[in-house]
Amino acid sequence: MHRSTLPLLLAGAGAAIAALQVDFASPGEPLALLQLAIQMVKLTPSPASIKAAAKDVAFDVMSYYKGNQTGEILGLLGMPPPDGDYYWWHSAVLWSTMIDYYRYTGDDTYNSLAVEGLTAQNGGRIDHPFMPANWTPSAGNDDQGFWGLAALQAAEVGLPAPPQGQPTWIELARGVFDTQAARYDEATCGGGLRWQILLTNAGYRYKNTPSNAVFLNLGARLARYTGNQTYADWAEKTWTWLAATGLVDGASNVFDGTMADANCTTITKAQFSYSAAILLEAAAYMYNQVCLLPPLP
């Protein structure tokens, strides 16, 4: 357990300084704080103190990463339950956060670890990127998609390139999108991605919002990055399907998923904030398409 005093500059009327005693019991806690600090860097007119705080929290976050040590697995925080505490996609979110940290603070301390981690988990095949043999048997489309988003973020931010002979970040992101577009299942429920990839898994029968939201987000961002309208068309198509199926309702509730076996007529109404957040970000990128902003360099 890590104990850290984190001074956060609270932006608002009269901008005040608050010192928070944070008791870190798991990497999810400092990771969430680091994401908050990164956002504060963008909002406050005096970012120096926020950058300093973010640096402290980034150190705490990365203290949980042992993947570059002897006997551990490169790129991963650890193993999933019951043998460990972390699912495969959690590590993708770790690298996405550290790339964001670099983008907004300019601190490249962890860039080499991010490059190494993303490369180690890319699966070695550009036709099926981020499907390494040890994870593919149980992988979901959302799992693979989070790694694709991390690779795209690396391209957007300008993370150093992968080692020579490895696919580029944008090639990996496009490859993930292409494999998922090929899995988009219009024969059942009129569209949508299934949760798990292999039909032998129980999750293959379930079309979940996170998988479709990540796919939509990836398409919206690829459209923004490349200027290719096809990606935007896929994003719009997926958004329309989520709404038509009732996974996103008229009050903007975002529900978890629906059973493909029942033709998606029954909605699982559990709600998770990350699904809504992924869709909100995708909507912002789609707004960029409407505004006809130029592709990123």
Buried (B, 14 or more C-beta within 10 A) or exposed (E): EBEBEBEBBEBEEEEEEEEEEBEBEEBBBBBEBBBBBBBBBEEBEEBEBBBBBBBBBBBBBBEBBBBBEEEBBBBBBBBBEEEEBBBBBBBBBBBBBBBBBBBBBEBEBBBEBBBBBBBBBBBBBBEBBBBBEEBBEBBBBBBBBBBBBBBBBBBBBEBEEBEEEBBBBBBBBBBBBEBBBEBBBEEBBEBBBBBBBEEEBEBBBBBBBBBBBBBBBBBBBBBBBBBBEEBBEBBBBBBEBBEBBBBBBEEEEBBBBBBBEEEBEEBBEEEEEBBBEBBEBBBEBBEBBEEEEEEEE
